Amino acid sequence: MEFELQYWHWLVFGMVLIIAEMFLASFTLFWFGLGALVVAGLMGVFPALPLPWQLVLWALSSIVFTLLWFRYLKPLMADKSKAGNASEAIKGEVGQVIVLPVDDKRGVVRFTTPLLGDDEWPFICRNTVALGDRVYVTDISGNTLIVEKR
């Protein structure tokens, strides 16, 4: 009696790999599981597919899925938020001067939407500014914004 792989063997193998991925943080077994599901589908259509071809198809489809993941899908999932990087999150924002800087006292700028939890911030500006001037943030120093006149 000779053992012969059936389509459902590949189906179970693929499901086991996909389920095993839930317990790993690598996100690699998933693609091998999908490759096994592809072979299961092909075995459903071509039940007499020889074992060497099954293994080659599984390897090729797993490689293709993995390459597609790294080439197209993973870059789409990159974290584009600026969370944790306050300087980058606030640079370029435009606000209005509501208190002028006098001597060593800092001025205050107000933003239409809160930046990092506050809509009014102390600022330093190299240029002379007037009340109501629009300024944009170039940097942050501690809890003081460094701004330029617009």
N, CA, C and O atoms as a GROMACS GRO file, in nm:
protein
  600
    1MET      N    1   0.085  -0.118   0.000
    1MET     CA    2   0.000   0.000   0.000
    1MET      C    3   0.089   0.124   0.000
    1MET      O    4   0.174   0.141   0.088
    2GLU      N    5   0.070   0.208  -0.097
    2GLU     CA    6   0.152   0.328  -0.113
    2GLU      C    7   0.070   0.450  -0.070
    2GLU      O    8  -0.047   0.464  -0.106
    3PHE      N    9   0.136   0.538   0.006
    3PHE     CA   10   0.069   0.660   0.053
    3PHE      C   11   0.075   0.766  -0.057
    3PHE      O   12   0.180   0.787  -0.117
    4GLU      N   13  -0.038   0.831  -0.082
    4GLU     CA   14  -0.044   0.934  -0.184
    4GLU      C   15  -0.111   1.057  -0.125
    4GLU      O   16  -0.218   1.048  -0.065
    5LEU      N   17  -0.048   1.172  -0.141
    5LEU     CA   18  -0.105   1.297  -0.089
    5LEU      C   19  -0.231   1.334  -0.166
    5LEU      O   20  -0.237   1.324  -0.288
    6GLN      N   21  -0.331   1.376  -0.092
    6GLN     CA   22  -0.457   1.421  -0.150
    6GLN      C   23  -0.467   1.573  -0.133
    6GLN      O   24  -0.388   1.634  -0.061
    7TYR      N   25  -0.564   1.632  -0.200
    7TYR     CA   26  -0.581   1.776  -0.191
    7TYR      C   27  -0.606   1.820  -0.047
    7TYR      O   28  -0.560   1.926  -0.005
    8TRP      N   29  -0.680   1.739   0.028
    8TRP     CA   30  -0.715   1.779   0.165
    8TRP      C   31  -0.594   1.774   0.258
    8TRP      O   32  -0.593   1.843   0.360
    9HIS      N   33  -0.492   1.694   0.224
    9HIS     CA   34  -0.369   1.697   0.302
    9HIS      C   35  -0.304   1.836   0.293
    9HIS      O   36  -0.262   1.893   0.393
   10TRP      N   37  -0.298   1.888   0.170
   10TRP     CA   38  -0.242   2.022   0.151
   10TRP      C   39  -0.331   2.128   0.216
   10TRP      O   40  -0.280   2.226   0.270
   11LEU      N   41  -0.461   2.108   0.210
   11LEU     CA   42  -0.554   2.202   0.272
   11LEU      C   43  -0.532   2.207   0.423
   11LEU      O   44  -0.525   2.315   0.481
   12VAL      N   45  -0.521   2.092   0.486
   12VAL     CA   46  -0.497   2.086   0.631
   12VAL      C   47  -0.361   2.145   0.664
   12VAL      O   48  -0.347   2.221   0.760
   13PHE      N   49  -0.259   2.110   0.584
   13PHE     CA   50  -0.124   2.162   0.607
   13PHE      C   51  -0.122   2.315   0.599
   13PHE      O   52  -0.060   2.381   0.682
   14GLY      N   53  -0.190   2.370   0.498
   14GLY     CA   54  -0.197   2.515   0.484
   14GLY      C   55  -0.268   2.580   0.601
   14GLY      O   56  -0.224   2.684   0.651
   15MET      N   57  -0.377   2.521   0.644
   15MET     CA   58  -0.451   2.577   0.758
   15MET      C   59  -0.369   2.571   0.886
   15MET      O   60  -0.370   2.665   0.965
   16VAL      N   61  -0.296   2.460   0.906
   16VAL     CA   62  -0.211   2.448   1.025
   16VAL      C   63  -0.103   2.556   1.023
   16VAL      O   64  -0.075   2.616   1.127
   17LEU      N   65  -0.043   2.582   0.908
   17LEU     CA   66   0.060   2.686   0.899
   17LEU      C   67   0.000   2.825   0.926
   17LEU      O   68   0.061   2.906   0.995
   18ILE      N   69  -0.116   2.851   0.871
   18ILE     CA   70  -0.181   2.981   0.893
   18ILE      C   71  -0.219   2.998   1.039
   18ILE      O   72  -0.201   3.106   1.095
   19ILE      N   73  -0.271   2.894   1.102
   19ILE     CA   74  -0.306   2.901   1.244
   19ILE      C   75  -0.181   2.916   1.328
   19ILE      O   76  -0.182   2.989   1.427
   20ALA      N   77  -0.073   2.847   1.292
   20ALA     CA   78   0.053   2.858   1.367
   20ALA      C   79   0.107   3.000   1.361
   20ALA      O   80   0.175   3.045   1.454
   21GLU      N   81   0.077   3.071   1.254
   21GLU     CA   82   0.123   3.210   1.241
   21GLU      C   83   0.065   3.300   1.350
   21GLU      O   84   0.126   3.400   1.388
   22MET      N   85  -0.050   3.265   1.400
   22MET     CA   86  -0.111   3.345   1.506
   22MET      C   87  -0.027   3.343   1.634
   22MET      O   88  -0.037   3.434   1.716
   23PHE      N   89   0.054   3.241   1.651
   23PHE     CA   90   0.136   3.229   1.771
   23PHE      C   91   0.278   3.279   1.751
   23PHE      O   92   0.357   3.280   1.845
   24LEU      N   93   0.310   3.320   1.630
   24LEU     CA   94   0.443   3.373   1.599
   24LEU      C   95   0.429   3.518   1.555
   24LEU      O   96   0.325   3.558   1.503
   25ALA      N   97   0.531   3.594   1.577
   25ALA     CA   98   0.526   3.736   1.539
   25ALA      C   99   0.601   3.764   1.410
   25ALA      O  100   0.624   3.880   1.376
   26SER      N  101   0.639   3.661   1.338
   26SER     CA  102   0.725   3.682   1.221
   26SER      C  103   0.650   3.711   1.093
   26SER      O  104   0.705   3.775   1.003
   27PHE      N  105   0.527   3.668   1.081
   27PHE     CA  106   0.444   3.685   0.961
   27PHE      C  107   0.511   3.620   0.840
   27PHE      O  108   0.510   3.676   0.731
   28THR      N  109   0.568   3.500   0.860
   28THR     CA  110   0.628   3.426   0.749
   28THR      C  111   0.554   3.296   0.720
   28THR      O  112   0.536   3.260   0.604
   29LEU      N  113   0.511   3.226   0.822
   29LEU     CA  114   0.440   3.099   0.799
   29LEU      C  115   0.312   3.118   0.720
   29LEU      O  116   0.266   3.028   0.650
   30PHE      N  117   0.254   3.236   0.731
   30PHE     CA  118   0.129   3.266   0.662
   30PHE      C  119   0.144   3.244   0.511
   30PHE      O  120   0.055   3.187   0.448
   31TRP      N  121   0.255   3.290   0.455
   31TRP     CA  122   0.275   3.280   0.310
   31TRP      C  123   0.298   3.136   0.267
   31TRP      O  124   0.258   3.097   0.158
   32PHE      N  125   0.362   3.056   0.352
   32PHE     CA  126   0.379   2.914   0.321
   32PHE      C  127   0.245   2.842   0.332
   32PHE      O  128   0.218   2.747   0.258
   33GLY      N  129   0.162   2.886   0.425
   33GLY     CA  130   0.027   2.830   0.435
   33GLY      C  131  -0.056   2.862   0.312
   33GLY      O  132  -0.130   2.776   0.262
   34LEU      N  133  -0.046   2.986   0.263
   34LEU     CA  134  -0.118   3.020   0.140
   34LEU      C  135  -0.066   2.940   0.022
   34LEU      O  136  -0.144   2.900  -0.065
   35GLY      N  137   0.064   2.916   0.019
   35GLY     CA  138   0.121   2.832  -0.087
   35GLY      C  139   0.063   2.692  -0.083
   35GLY      O  140   0.034   2.634  -0.187
   36ALA      N  141   0.047   2.637   0.036
   36ALA     CA  142  -0.013   2.504   0.050
   36ALA      C  143  -0.158   2.506   0.004
   36ALA      O  144  -0.205   2.409  -0.054
   37LEU      N  145  -0.231   2.615   0.031
   37LEU     CA  146  -0.370   2.624  -0.016
   37LEU      C  147  -0.376   2.631  -0.168
   37LEU      O  148  -0.469   2.578  -0.228
   38VAL      N  149  -0.278   2.696  -0.230
   38VAL     CA  150  -0.272   2.698  -0.376
   38VAL      C  151  -0.255   2.557  -0.430
   38VAL      O  152  -0.323   2.517  -0.524
   39VAL      N  153  -0.164   2.480  -0.370
   39VAL     CA  154  -0.142   2.342  -0.413
   39VAL      C  155  -0.269   2.259  -0.391
   39VAL      O  156  -0.303   2.174  -0.473
   40ALA      N  157  -0.338   2.284  -0.279
   40ALA     CA  158  -0.464   2.212  -0.254
   40ALA      C  159  -0.564   2.242  -0.364
   40ALA      O  160  -0.634   2.152  -0.411
   41GLY      N  161  -0.572   2.367  -0.405
   41GLY     CA  162  -0.664   2.403  -0.514
   41GLY      C  163  -0.626   2.338  -0.645
   41GLY      O  164  -0.713   2.290  -0.718
   42LEU      N  165  -0.496   2.335  -0.674
   42LEU     CA  166  -0.451   2.270  -0.798
   42LEU      C  167  -0.472   2.119  -0.792
   42LEU      O  168  -0.502   2.056  -0.894
   43MET      N  169  -0.456   2.063  -0.673
   43MET     CA  170  -0.481   1.918  -0.658
   43MET      C  171  -0.629   1.886  -0.675
   43MET      O  172  -0.664   1.776  -0.720
   44GLY      N  173  -0.715   1.979  -0.641
   44GLY     CA  174  -0.858   1.959  -0.663
   44GLY      C  175  -0.891   1.954  -0.811
   44GLY      O  176  -0.981   1.882  -0.853
   45VAL      N  177  -0.816   2.033  -0.890
   45VAL     CA  178  -0.838   2.036  -1.035
   45VAL      C  179  -0.762   1.924  -1.105
   45VAL      O  180  -0.814   1.860  -1.196
   46PHE      N  181  -0.637   1.901  -1.062
   46PHE     CA  182  -0.551   1.798  -1.122
   46PHE      C  183  -0.512   1.697  -1.014
   46PHE      O  184  -0.403   1.707  -0.959
   47PRO      N  185  -0.598   1.601  -0.984
   47PRO     CA  186  -0.571   1.509  -0.872
   47PRO      C  187  -0.451   1.416  -0.894
   47PRO      O  188  -0.399   1.361  -0.797
   48ALA      N  189  -0.405   1.398  -1.016
   48ALA     CA  190  -0.293   1.307  -1.043
   48ALA      C  191  -0.159   1.381  -1.046
   48ALA      O  192  -0.061   1.327  -1.097
   49LEU      N  193  -0.153   1.502  -0.991
   49LEU     CA  194  -0.029   1.581  -0.991
   49LEU      C  195   0.078   1.508  -0.909
   49LEU      O  196   0.054   1.478  -0.792
   50PRO      N  197   0.195   1.479  -0.968
   50PRO     CA  198   0.297   1.404  -0.894
   50PRO      C  199   0.354   1.484  -0.777
   50PRO      O  200   0.352   1.608  -0.778
   51LEU      N  201   0.403   1.412  -0.676
   51LEU     CA  202   0.455   1.475  -0.555
   51LEU      C  203   0.567   1.576  -0.582
   51LEU      O  204   0.564   1.684  -0.524
   52PRO      N  205   0.665   1.546  -0.668
   52PRO     CA  206   0.768   1.648  -0.694
   52PRO      C  207   0.710   1.779  -0.747
   52PRO      O  208   0.757   1.887  -0.710
   53TRP      N  209   0.610   1.771  -0.832
   53TRP     CA  210   0.545   1.891  -0.884
   53TRP      C  211   0.468   1.964  -0.774
   53TRP      O  212   0.465   2.087  -0.770
   54GLN      N  213   0.407   1.889  -0.686
   54GLN     CA  214   0.336   1.950  -0.574
   54GLN      C  215   0.433   2.032  -0.488
   54GLN      O  216   0.404   2.145  -0.450
   55LEU      N  217   0.548   1.972  -0.460
   55LEU     CA  218   0.647   2.040  -0.376
   55LEU      C  219   0.704   2.163  -0.447
   55LEU      O  220   0.726   2.267  -0.383
   56VAL      N  221   0.729   2.152  -0.576
   56VAL     CA  222   0.780   2.267  -0.652
   56VAL      C  223   0.676   2.378  -0.656
   56VAL      O  224   0.709   2.495  -0.636
   57LEU      N  225   0.550   2.343  -0.680
   57LEU     CA  226   0.443   2.444  -0.682
   57LEU      C  227   0.426   2.510  -0.546
   57LEU      O  228   0.402   2.631  -0.538
   58TRP      N  229   0.438   2.432  -0.441
   58TRP     CA  230   0.427   2.488  -0.305
   58TRP      C  231   0.541   2.585  -0.280
   58TRP      O  232   0.519   2.695  -0.229
   59ALA      N  233   0.662   2.546  -0.316
   59ALA     CA  234   0.778   2.634  -0.294
   59ALA      C  235   0.765   2.762  -0.378
   59ALA      O  236   0.787   2.872  -0.326
   60LEU      N  237   0.730   2.748  -0.504
   60LEU     CA  238   0.719   2.866  -0.591
   60LEU      C  239   0.608   2.960  -0.546
   60LEU      O  240   0.628   3.081  -0.541
   61SER      N  241   0.492   2.904  -0.514
   61SER     CA  242   0.382   2.992  -0.472
   61SER      C  243   0.414   3.058  -0.338
   61SER      O  244   0.376   3.173  -0.316
   62SER      N  245   0.481   2.989  -0.248
   62SER     CA  246   0.521   3.049  -0.121
   62SER      C  247   0.620   3.162  -0.143
   62SER      O  248   0.610   3.267  -0.079
   63ILE      N  249   0.714   3.141  -0.233
   63ILE     CA  250   0.812   3.246  -0.265
   63ILE      C  251   0.744   3.366  -0.328
   63ILE      O  252   0.774   3.480  -0.294
   64VAL      N  253   0.652   3.341  -0.420
   64VAL     CA  254   0.581   3.452  -0.485
   64VAL      C  255   0.500   3.530  -0.383
   64VAL      O  256   0.503   3.654  -0.384
   65PHE      N  257   0.428   3.462  -0.296
   65PHE     CA  258   0.350   3.533  -0.193
   65PHE      C  259   0.442   3.614  -0.102
   65PHE      O  260   0.410   3.728  -0.066
   66THR      N  261   0.555   3.557  -0.064
   66THR     CA  262   0.648   3.628   0.024
   66THR      C  263   0.705   3.752  -0.046
   66THR      O  264   0.713   3.859   0.014
   67LEU      N  265   0.744   3.737  -0.172
   67LEU     CA  266   0.797   3.852  -0.246
   67LEU      C  267   0.691   3.961  -0.265
   67LEU      O  268   0.721   4.079  -0.252
   68LEU      N  269   0.569   3.921  -0.295
   68LEU     CA  270   0.461   4.019  -0.308
   68LEU      C  271   0.438   4.093  -0.178
   68LEU      O  272   0.413   4.214  -0.178
   69TRP      N  273   0.447   4.022  -0.066
   69TRP     CA  274   0.431   4.085   0.065
   69TRP      C  275   0.537   4.191   0.086
   69TRP      O  276   0.505   4.306   0.119
   70PHE      N  277   0.663   4.155   0.069
   70PHE     CA  278   0.771   4.250   0.096
   70PHE      C  279   0.776   4.363  -0.007
   70PHE      O  280   0.815   4.475   0.026
   71ARG      N  281   0.739   4.335  -0.130
   71ARG     CA  282   0.749   4.437  -0.235
   71ARG      C  283   0.631   4.534  -0.234
   71ARG      O  284   0.652   4.655  -0.249
   72TYR      N  285   0.509   4.484  -0.216
   72TYR     CA  286   0.392   4.570  -0.234
   72TYR      C  287   0.311   4.595  -0.108
   72TYR      O  288   0.269   4.708  -0.084
   73LEU      N  289   0.287   4.492  -0.028
   73LEU     CA  290   0.194   4.509   0.084
   73LEU      C  291   0.260   4.568   0.208
   73LEU      O  292   0.202   4.658   0.270
   74LYS      N  293   0.376   4.522   0.246
   74LYS     CA  294   0.439   4.571   0.368
   74LYS      C  295   0.468   4.721   0.362
   74LYS      O  296   0.446   4.789   0.463
   75PRO      N  297   0.517   4.776   0.249
   75PRO     CA  298   0.538   4.921   0.245
   75PRO      C  299   0.410   5.002   0.267
   75PRO      O  300   0.416   5.114   0.318
   76LEU      N  301   0.296   4.947   0.228
   76LEU     CA  302   0.170   5.018   0.249
   76LEU      C  303   0.133   5.023   0.397
   76LEU      O  304   0.057   5.110   0.439
   77MET      N  305   0.186   4.930   0.476
   77MET     CA  306   0.152   4.923   0.616
   77MET      C  307   0.252   4.996   0.706
   77MET      O  308   0.241   4.988   0.828
   78ALA      N  309   0.348   5.066   0.647
   78ALA     CA  310   0.448   5.137   0.726
   78ALA      C  311   0.380   5.245   0.809
   78ALA      O  312   0.285   5.309   0.764
   79ASP      N  313   0.428   5.263   0.929
   79ASP     CA  314   0.372   5.362   1.020
   79ASP      C  315   0.412   5.501   0.972
   79ASP      O  316   0.529   5.540   0.981
   80LYS      N  317   0.316   5.574   0.920
   80LYS     CA  318   0.343   5.707   0.869
   80LYS      C  319   0.308   5.815   0.970
   80LYS      O  320   0.320   5.935   0.941
   81SER      N  321   0.265   5.774   1.086
   81SER     CA  322   0.233   5.872   1.188
   81SER      C  323   0.362   5.927   1.246
   81SER      O  324   0.469   5.866   1.234
   82LYS      N  325   0.352   6.039   1.308
   82LYS     CA  326   0.468   6.100   1.368
   82LYS      C  327   0.460   6.090   1.520
   82LYS      O  328   0.520   6.170   1.592
   83ALA      N  329   0.387   5.991   1.566
   83ALA     CA  330   0.372   5.970   1.709
   83ALA      C  331   0.507   5.939   1.770
   83ALA      O  332   0.584   5.860   1.716
   84GLY      N  333   0.535   6.000   1.882
   84GLY     CA  334   0.661   5.977   1.950
   84GLY      C  335   0.771   6.067   1.899
   84GLY      O  336   0.882   6.064   1.952
   85ASN      N  337   0.743   6.147   1.797
   85ASN     CA  338   0.843   6.237   1.743
   85ASN      C  339   0.781   6.375   1.735
   85ASN      O  340   0.736   6.419   1.629
   86ALA      N  341   0.779   6.443   1.848
   86ALA     CA  342   0.708   6.570   1.859
   86ALA      C  343   0.760   6.674   1.761
   86ALA      O  344   0.682   6.748   1.703
   87SER      N  345   0.889   6.679   1.743
   87SER     CA  346   0.948   6.778   1.655
   87SER      C  347   0.894   6.765   1.513
   87SER      O  348   0.857   6.865   1.451
   88GLU      N  349   0.889   6.643   1.462
   88GLU     CA  350   0.840   6.622   1.326
   88GLU      C  351   0.690   6.644   1.316
   88GLU      O  352   0.641   6.686   1.211
   89ALA      N  353   0.617   6.618   1.422
   89ALA     CA  354   0.472   6.632   1.418
   89ALA      C  355   0.430   6.779   1.416
   89ALA      O  356   0.322   6.811   1.368
   90ILE      N  357   0.513   6.866   1.466
   90ILE     CA  358   0.475   7.005   1.483
   90ILE      C  359   0.539   7.098   1.380
   90ILE      O  360   0.491   7.210   1.360
   91LYS      N  361   0.646   7.054   1.315
   91LYS     CA  362   0.715   7.139   1.216
   91LYS      C  363   0.623   7.170   1.099
   91LYS      O  364   0.550   7.084   1.050
   92GLY      N  365   0.628   7.297   1.056
   92GLY     CA  366   0.550   7.340   0.941
   92GLY      C  367   0.410   7.388   0.975
   92GLY      O  368   0.342   7.444   0.888
   93GLU      N  369   0.365   7.368   1.098
   93GLU     CA  370   0.231   7.414   1.136
   93GLU      C  371   0.229   7.568   1.142
   93GLU      O  372   0.326   7.631   1.181
   94VAL      N  373   0.116   7.624   1.103
   94VAL     CA  374   0.101   7.769   1.097
   94VAL      C  375   0.007   7.816   1.208
   94VAL      O  376  -0.100   7.759   1.228
   95GLY      N  377   0.050   7.921   1.278
   95GLY     CA  378  -0.032   7.978   1.384
   95GLY      C  379  -0.031   8.130   1.378
   95GLY      O  380   0.034   8.190   1.292
   96GLN      N  381  -0.105   8.192   1.470
   96GLN     CA  382  -0.118   8.338   1.474
   96GLN      C  383  -0.064   8.390   1.605
   96GLN      O  384  -0.091   8.335   1.712
   97VAL      N  385   0.014   8.498   1.598
   97VAL     CA  386   0.073   8.559   1.717
   97VAL      C  387  -0.037   8.629   1.795
   97VAL      O  388  -0.108   8.713   1.741
   98ILE      N  389  -0.051   8.592   1.926
   98ILE     CA  390  -0.154   8.657   2.009
   98ILE      C  391  -0.091   8.737   2.123
   98ILE      O  392  -0.156   8.824   2.181
   99VAL      N  393   0.035   8.707   2.157
   99VAL     CA  394   0.108   8.785   2.257
   99VAL      C  395   0.248   8.810   2.202
   99VAL      O  396   0.316   8.716   2.161
  100LEU      N  397   0.289   8.936   2.201
  100LEU     CA  398   0.421   8.970   2.146
  100LEU      C  399   0.532   8.936   2.245
  100LEU      O  400   0.514   8.949   2.366
  101PRO      N  401   0.647   8.892   2.192
  101PRO     CA  402   0.762   8.871   2.281
  101PRO      C  403   0.819   9.008   2.321
  101PRO      O  404   0.839   9.095   2.237
  102VAL      N  405   0.844   9.025   2.451
  102VAL     CA  406   0.899   9.150   2.502
  102VAL      C  407   1.021   9.116   2.586
  102VAL      O  408   1.014   9.035   2.679
  103ASP      N  409   1.136   9.179   2.552
  103ASP     CA  410   1.263   9.155   2.621
  103ASP      C  411   1.291   9.005   2.628
  103ASP      O  412   1.303   8.938   2.525
  104ASP      N  413   1.301   8.951   2.751
  104ASP     CA  414   1.330   8.808   2.764
  104ASP      C  415   1.203   8.724   2.787
  104ASP      O  416   1.210   8.605   2.816
  105LYS      N  417   1.086   8.789   2.774
  105LYS     CA  418   0.959   8.717   2.785
  105LYS      C  419   0.920   8.665   2.647
  105LYS      O  420   0.927   8.738   2.548
  106ARG      N  421   0.880   8.542   2.642
  106ARG     CA  422   0.843   8.480   2.515
  106ARG      C  423   0.704   8.524   2.470
  106ARG      O  424   0.618   8.558   2.552
  107GLY      N  425   0.683   8.521   2.340
  107GLY     CA  426   0.552   8.550   2.284
  107GLY      C  427   0.466   8.424   2.289
  107GLY      O  428   0.513   8.316   2.325
  108VAL      N  429   0.340   8.440   2.251
  108VAL     CA  430   0.249   8.325   2.248
  108VAL      C  431   0.185   8.319   2.109
  108VAL      O  432   0.142   8.421   2.054
  109VAL      N  433   0.181   8.198   2.054
  109VAL     CA  434   0.118   8.175   1.925
  109VAL      C  435   0.002   8.079   1.945
  109VAL      O  436   0.010   7.986   2.025
  110ARG      N  437  -0.107   8.104   1.871
  110ARG     CA  438  -0.226   8.019   1.881
  110ARG      C  439  -0.247   7.948   1.747
  110ARG      O  440  -0.230   8.006   1.639
  111PHE      N  441  -0.283   7.820   1.758
  111PHE     CA  442  -0.310   7.738   1.639
  111PHE      C  443  -0.458   7.708   1.632
  111PHE      O  444  -0.525   7.702   1.736
  112THR      N  445  -0.510   7.689   1.512
  112THR     CA  446  -0.653   7.661   1.496
  112THR      C  447  -0.690   7.525   1.551
  112THR      O  448  -0.802   7.506   1.600
  113THR      N  449  -0.598   7.429   1.543
  113THR     CA  450  -0.620   7.298   1.603
  113THR      C  451  -0.507   7.271   1.702
  113THR      O  452  -0.393   7.310   1.676
  114PRO      N  453  -0.535   7.207   1.811
  114PRO     CA  454  -0.431   7.184   1.911
  114PRO      C  455  -0.314   7.102   1.855
  114PRO      O  456  -0.333   7.005   1.780
  115LEU      N  457  -0.195   7.142   1.892
  115LEU     CA  458  -0.074   7.069   1.857
  115LEU      C  459  -0.021   7.004   1.983
  115LEU      O  460   0.008   7.071   2.081
  116LEU      N  461  -0.008   6.874   1.980
  116LEU     CA  462   0.041   6.799   2.095
  116LEU      C  463  -0.037   6.832   2.221
  116LEU      O  464   0.019   6.838   2.330
  117GLY      N  465  -0.167   6.854   2.205
  117GLY     CA  466  -0.255   6.871   2.319
  117GLY      C  467  -0.280   7.014   2.362
  117GLY      O  468  -0.355   7.036   2.458
  118ASP      N  469  -0.220   7.114   2.295
  118ASP     CA  470  -0.242   7.254   2.336
  118ASP      C  471  -0.252   7.340   2.211
  118ASP      O  472  -0.183   7.317   2.112
  119ASP      N  473  -0.341   7.441   2.217
  119ASP     CA  474  -0.354   7.529   2.101
  119ASP      C  475  -0.277   7.659   2.115
  119ASP      O  476  -0.267   7.735   2.019
  120GLU      N  477  -0.221   7.686   2.232
  120GLU     CA  478  -0.138   7.805   2.253
  120GLU      C  479  -0.001   7.762   2.304
  120GLU      O  480   0.011   7.682   2.397
  121TRP      N  481   0.103   7.817   2.240
  121TRP     CA  482   0.240   7.780   2.274
  121TRP      C  483   0.328   7.904   2.286
  121TRP      O  484   0.311   8.000   2.211
  122PRO      N  485   0.422   7.902   2.380
  122PRO     CA  486   0.523   8.009   2.382
  122PRO      C  487   0.616   7.992   2.262
  122PRO      O  488   0.642   7.880   2.218
  123PHE      N  489   0.668   8.105   2.211
  123PHE     CA  490   0.754   8.094   2.095
  123PHE      C  491   0.870   8.192   2.101
  123PHE      O  492   0.869   8.290   2.175
  124ILE      N  493   0.970   8.160   2.020
  124ILE     CA  494   1.085   8.246   1.998
  124ILE      C  495   1.090   8.269   1.847
  124ILE      O  496   1.074   8.175   1.769
  125CYS      N  497   1.114   8.395   1.805
  125CYS     CA  498   1.123   8.426   1.664
  125CYS      C  499   1.242   8.519   1.642
  125CYS      O  500   1.260   8.615   1.717
  126ARG      N  501   1.322   8.491   1.541
  126ARG     CA  502   1.438   8.576   1.511
  126ARG      C  503   1.394   8.708   1.450
  126ARG      O  504   1.462   8.809   1.466
  127ASN      N  505   1.283   8.709   1.381
  127ASN     CA  506   1.231   8.830   1.315
  127ASN      C  507   1.141   8.905   1.412
  127ASN      O  508   1.097   8.852   1.514
  128THR      N  509   1.115   9.029   1.378
  128THR     CA  510   1.018   9.108   1.455
  128THR      C  511   0.878   9.070   1.406
  128THR      O  512   0.852   9.064   1.286
  129VAL      N  513   0.791   9.044   1.500
  129VAL     CA  514   0.654   9.007   1.466
  129VAL      C  515   0.557   9.104   1.528
  129VAL      O  516   0.588   9.170   1.628
  130ALA      N  517   0.438   9.112   1.469
  130ALA     CA  518   0.331   9.198   1.522
  130ALA      C  519   0.214   9.109   1.559
  130ALA      O  520   0.206   8.994   1.517
  131LEU      N  521   0.122   9.164   1.639
  131LEU     CA  522   0.002   9.090   1.674
  131LEU      C  523  -0.074   9.052   1.548
  131LEU      O  524  -0.091   9.135   1.458
  132GLY      N  525  -0.118   8.929   1.541
  132GLY     CA  526  -0.195   8.882   1.427
  132GLY      C  527  -0.111   8.825   1.314
  132GLY      O  528  -0.166   8.769   1.220
  133ASP      N  529   0.022   8.839   1.321
  133ASP     CA  530   0.107   8.784   1.216
  133ASP      C  531   0.096   8.631   1.213
  133ASP      O  532   0.079   8.566   1.316
  134ARG      N  533   0.105   8.578   1.094
  134ARG     CA  534   0.109   8.433   1.077
  134ARG      C  535   0.255   8.389   1.085
  134ARG      O  536   0.342   8.447   1.020
  135VAL      N  537   0.279   8.286   1.164
  135VAL     CA  538   0.414   8.230   1.177
  135VAL      C  539   0.404   8.079   1.158
  135VAL      O  540   0.300   8.019   1.184
  136TYR      N  541   0.515   8.018   1.114
  136TYR     CA  542   0.517   7.873   1.100
  136TYR      C  543   0.631   7.817   1.183
  136TYR      O  544   0.735   7.881   1.200
  137VAL      N  545   0.610   7.699   1.234
  137VAL     CA  546   0.704   7.634   1.325
  137VAL      C  547   0.819   7.576   1.245
  137VAL      O  548   0.798   7.503   1.148
  138THR      N  549   0.942   7.608   1.287
  138THR     CA  550   1.061   7.550   1.225
  138THR      C  551   1.128   7.447   1.314
  138THR      O  552   1.195   7.357   1.265
  139ASP      N  553   1.109   7.461   1.446
  139ASP     CA  554   1.172   7.367   1.539
  139ASP      C  555   1.103   7.379   1.675
  139ASP      O  556   1.018   7.465   1.695
  140ILE      N  557   1.142   7.293   1.766
  140ILE     CA  558   1.090   7.297   1.901
  140ILE      C  559   1.207   7.283   1.997
  140ILE      O  560   1.296   7.200   1.977
  141SER      N  561   1.206   7.365   2.100
  141SER     CA  562   1.313   7.361   2.200
  141SER      C  563   1.247   7.352   2.338
  141SER      O  564   1.194   7.450   2.390
  142GLY      N  565   1.252   7.232   2.396
  142GLY     CA  566   1.183   7.211   2.523
  142GLY      C  567   1.033   7.224   2.502
  142GLY      O  568   0.972   7.148   2.427
  143ASN      N  569   0.974   7.325   2.572
  143ASN     CA  570   0.831   7.349   2.553
  143ASN      C  571   0.807   7.483   2.482
  143ASN      O  572   0.700   7.541   2.491
  144THR      N  573   0.910   7.530   2.410
  144THR     CA  574   0.901   7.655   2.336
  144THR      C  575   0.920   7.627   2.187
  144THR      O  576   1.009   7.551   2.147
  145LEU      N  577   0.835   7.689   2.107
  145LEU     CA  578   0.846   7.672   1.963
  145LEU      C  579   0.941   7.778   1.906
  145LEU      O  580   0.945   7.892   1.953
  146ILE      N  581   1.015   7.739   1.805
  146ILE     CA  582   1.096   7.832   1.730
  146ILE      C  583   1.023   7.852   1.599
  146ILE      O  584   1.000   7.756   1.524
  147VAL      N  585   0.986   7.976   1.571
  147VAL     CA  586   0.902   8.006   1.456
  147VAL      C  587   0.968   8.107   1.364
  147VAL      O  588   1.062   8.177   1.403
  148GLU      N  589   0.918   8.114   1.242
  148GLU     CA  590   0.958   8.212   1.143
  148GLU      C  591   0.834   8.285   1.095
  148GLU      O  592   0.725   8.228   1.089
  149LYS      N  593   0.852   8.413   1.062
  149LYS     CA  594   0.738   8.490   1.010
  149LYS      C  595   0.705   8.442   0.870
  149LYS      O  596   0.794   8.414   0.790
  150ARG      N  597   0.578   8.433   0.844
  150ARG     CA  598   0.532   8.381   0.715
  150ARG      C  599   0.538   8.487   0.609
  150ARG      O  600   0.503   8.461   0.493
   0.00000   0.00000   0.00000
